[in-house]
Amino acid sequence: MKKARSVKEHRENPAILGSFSISSLLGLGSIFNLYYNELRRKFMRENIGGDFVTVRFILGRSGKGKTQKMMDEIKQKLIEQPNGKPIIYLVPDQMTFQSEYDLVNTPNLGGMIRAQVYSLTRLAWKVLQETGGMSRYHISTVGLNMLIQKIIEDKKDELHIFTKASDKTGFIQHVERVLTEFKRYCIQPEDVLAQYQQMSEEGDSRALTDKLHDLHILFDDFEKGLFGKYVDSEDYFQLLAQSIGKSKYLQGAEIYIDGFHSFTPQEYLVIGELMKSASSVSVALTLDQPEIHHQADEIHLFRMTRETYATLFDLARQADRSVKNIVLEENSRFINQDLDHLEKYFESRPSHVKEDCSYISILQAANRRAEMEGVAREIRYLVREGNYRYKDIAVLVRNSHEYQKLIESIFYDYDIPFFIDQKRTMLNHPFIELIRSTLEIINSYWRYEPVFRAVKTDLLFPIDRNSQQLREQMDRLENYVLAYGIKGEQWIRKERWKYRRYRGLEMVNVPQTDEERTIENEMNELRLFITAPILRFARRLKKAKLGREFSEALYIYIEELDIPTKLERLSMEAEERGNLLASREHSQAWNAVMDLLDQFVEILGDEEVTLKKFTTILDAGFESMRFSVVPPAIDQVIVANLETSRLSNVGVAFVIGMNDGVLPAKLSEEGILADEDREILTGYGMVIAPSSKTRLLDEEFIAYKALTTPSKRLFVSYPIANEEGKALLPSPYLKRLKEMFPSLTETLLINEPSDLNEEGQFRYVCDPTSALSFLTTQLQLKKRDYPMYDFWFDVYNYFAQHPLRKNKAKRVLSSLFYQNKAKQLDEDVSRDLYGSDILASVSRMEQFHSCPFSHFARHGLKLKDREIFRLEAPDIGELFHGALKWISDEIIHRKLNWTDLTKKQCVQLAKEAVLHLAPKLQHQILLSSNRHFYIKQKLEQVIGRASYILSEHAKVSGFVPIGLELGFGPKAELPPFTFTLKNGTKMELMGRIDRVDKAEYHDEVYLRVIDYKSSKKDLDLTEMYFGLALQMITYLDIVLTHSPQFVGGKALPAGVLYFHVHNPMIDSKKILTSEQIEEELFKSFKMKGLVLGETDIVQLMDSTLDTGSSNIISAGLKKDGSITAKSKVATKDDFTFMRSHVRKMYEQSGNDIISGMVDISPYKYKKRTPCQFCSFKPVCQFDQSIEDNQYRLIVPADRAEIFEKLRKEESKHHGETPHS
């Protein structure tokens, strides 16, 4: 440890803050002090009477009546002398409201002028208004944050380590806290500089040295920025201390100080001055005995208040005041022995035991939700049965961020009025969000996210327009923007937006419909609706140079949008709904923004700033803005922070979240100065705020104050796991409670009361909402023959007969018989949904076989996914299909041949194909960005590689392409498959076949179908049999059925094959030659599927095949010329049977569709289900926990089993075989 060095004792700038030194605070007297105090005594004798001011310490443990004694004295003096010298009751901010309420409600008082309740800040305002210290402009925390942000922006080049950190959220607040701490502890910029210089010379702690360097720069500019013009909340204390002696209001006043456990050096300065001016000063402290002569034990329960007492005692002696200690020892709060025992022996070791315990309860819960549900039930029970009102109950919590949302939702459900005593950020208010998102729109050049954040505030809407209708229109606009990838210049350029439904590459030239034209007009109107005010704002910002001009531009934007009127309307609507807090928040948000702009102009009005700097500084201000909260009603449960709250008149307290690490807390290092930094600075003699290690010593006192808050009953609760199921340990203080009260047992809070006895279950009937939920559970168990207590029937009768609740109860209780079954549609409804004639695709029928309800949602209700401007697998597949067709057409057009193509030609043709198709693919997505341009190049490579492989296949194959992208259906190259259904409805099957190849052998024509896939695919005959994969057999059936008109005669099936369009990576453990690489690449393109099991046909497909496996198809030959067992082949009859089966599937599913089948019946095959990628799960709500919601299990079968089934089916339906 370095040699201790004291902070400067004399300040060099008395004009600003006065000449107060830490040395006087620590009790170092002087000749001046003696002389001054003698004059003071003389003045007091002559002007006030008596010898000199008495400083009284009203001491006592928790619940001994310190506050009550002060209140009683004040009330008695008000009754005896209502117009006497001022009585000032000084309390922390969080105590002012309740203290004023208690005083005002004093019986027979009839109002009061003499007594006032102040916080130290409010007292400062009062005194400075009297003495003239309010001439300087007040700057709030919001203004301080903006000033700090400005300084950082100006000094970035001089800072060592804060430059990069300054962009992080919350950093400005950390800087503001440390600068405020410096001022609070009477540290000046020159002290920081001196400390930096000394540590630099000694080479101590480079990291801390750099921090001090940057802090000095910021602190020095910060103080210079405030000097002579502004005053912040910390300056008030210094100014107050200077002005107390000048204040007539305080001369001879009686001061009562209550609710504090410790003070900062600045606050001590104020109290020291009050001791010199007031006729009496009374200070209440939670302390068992006065202690000034011995060093306080660091682990003593009252360590903090002992130190406070000792410092105040020294201040009284310095002021030459008599000190009187009043120690209260009689219990004043606790009405039962349990709580009195807990308070009296809380810190005793070993524990002082009390065998019986009736007024303290420990509640254990599975998680935080179960904990809060249990607390809510207890509160309802106490109010209903225990003669309590809601205002008698408090919920104390340490980790409020983990409980606030739960408390809000659960207390609302249980109809418990409550008030959360915690200031919330304003960042989420729509007005602040509108300003932030608008500035982000301009700075980020019209990105999607800020645009629609601004839109969704509803504050862009004209006040005279139907807001609900506008929201729906804006939703459509958002869908359009997402689908077309609108961003940047597209928002503001003059060209109109175009709207065309994307139907695929082959439909890009279809004329625009009237409906599309109407939507296009609407989109352009809404676009102007958003851009017009923001563009006007942007133009004003562009012209602005000074901070004042930027602020004026923002204010004009706010005025143009008529924000005050809109906020007033929102406030009135919230008030009509009974939400008084929300109603107040709208006016607070407006006032806060106006104050922010005023302070911005005050600080930076005449300085040149950039738009980025303007935005950054405003953001710093917005982040520090908080809603001030006052309880909107009296009779409500108070939810408060157990560390900072100062509650009184609490009958019942629930201390929730009592886990290890919460109480006592695992205090983490926060802010710019770490614990190690603070210890080093303390070693150098700098007096600063304590480290987290020191604060940890006060955890015992915090727990003591929390557990001794109530006067009648204490409930302590904790969860054993968090929301993720991670175990949580109970607080060590629970063990102490059990040691003090051996009979104390834990009550398990459970969400569902079925295992409890009648009395236990009855406690769950505490409010209508939760009671209805529990009644439903009990009736569900009764339905399964479990016993149920008779009082639940009374609960049922209550809901059945209650005029306002029976309809809701009927809806809720209907869940008892809920099966999640979709009701079959009437045929008339089906006809209205699907039409009198059905035009279906193969994929649609496959979807019906996957799950009838999914088909109904997509093709009946016309539901679909939101279209997003992004390249997805179907788009890539469409490009592959289109490019290979374009290449094939070009080969014919240029009179080339697949067998003659070189690799270079294939690559060139691929580039030309993509160049031709890219502008037509999904709103030109491949041309939209550098990233997509790179993807386009990769896709060119894939298509070029695939084209080359197809050319290599052509060189060894007897099959030649005769149809590419061959359509079938109305007005297509081939007629549709037509099915006449049972009620006369006609169903036509339409589609497009990627490629049809033909080969002639021994005067017979053979046809095969090839389908291009962007992912691996093989023909699964089980899927075909159950209607999940009908595509390939359907396509083959189409070309064979219509072969007379297609190829001029009857044709035979050669097979169905999938060609995988991809750019494979070769994985090899050994080094390969270029020839070997090419061979491996060729093998990776082997086509999967099913081919005719005849040797000649197999060799027609791969003329290089002699023996072994083919590199082109999934077939092989033995040495004797027969086909290998692993070959995926079928006979002509097998193909015939498959075609017949598929036709029957279509006819049957068509009849099911028109009959109204909409069953929620997804299949499960192997580990796959259609639910995995289904968009309609929120609609169908398929749930296996419901008895009737189960998958249709499909058992895998091999090729031989499927063909055997098909033969048996065919034998039953002889004569229905399709003819080729």
Secondary structure by P-SEA (a helix, b strand, c coil): cccbbbccccccccccccccccccccccccaaaaaaaaaaaaaaaacccccbbbbbbbcccccccaaaaaaaaaaaaaaacccccbbbbbbcccaaaaaaaaaaacccccccccbbbbcaaaaaaaaaaaacccccccccaaaaaaaaaaaaaacccccccccccccccaaaaaaaaaaaaaaaacccaaaaaaaaaaaaaacccaaaaaaaaaaaaaaaaaaaaaccccccaaaaaaaaaacccccccccbbbbbbcccccccaaaaaaaaaaaacccbbbbbcccccccccccccccccaaaaaaaaaaaaaaaaaabbbbbbbbbccccccccaaaaaaaacccccccccccccccbbbbbcccaaaaaaaaaaaaaaaaaccccccccbbbbbccccccaaaaaaaaaaabbbbbccbbbbccccaaaaaaaaaaaaaaacccaaaaaaaaaccccccccccaaaaaaaaaaaaaaaaaaccccccccccbbbbbbcccccccccccccaaaaaaaaaaaaaaaacaaaaaaaaaaaaacccaaaaaaaaaaaaaaaaaaaaaaaaaaaaaaacaaaaaaaaaaaaaaaaaaaaaaaaacccccccaaaaaaaaaaaaaabbbbbccccccbbbbbcccccccccccbbbbcccccccccccccccccccaaaaaaaaaacccccccaaaaaaaaaaaaaaaaaccccbbbbbbbccccccccccccaaaaaaaaacccbbbbbbccccccccaaaaaaacccaaaaaaaaaaaaaaaaacccccaaaaaaaaaaacccccaaaaaaaacccccccccccccaaaaaaaccccccccaaaaaaaaacaaaaaaaccccccccccccccaaaaaaaaaaaaaaaaaaaaaaccccccccaaaaaaaaaaaaaacccccccccccccaaaaaaaaaaaaaaaaaaaaaaaaaaaccccccccccccccccccccccccccccbbbbbbbbbcbbbbbbcccbbbbbbbbbbcccccccaaaaaacccccaaaaaaaaaaacccccccbbbbcbbbbbbbcbbbbbbcccccaaaaaaaaaaaacccccccccaaaaaaaccccccccccccccccccccccccccccccaaaaaaaaaaaaaaaaaaaaaaaacccccbbbbcccccccccccccccccccccccccccbbbbbbcaaaaaaaaaaaaaaaccccccc
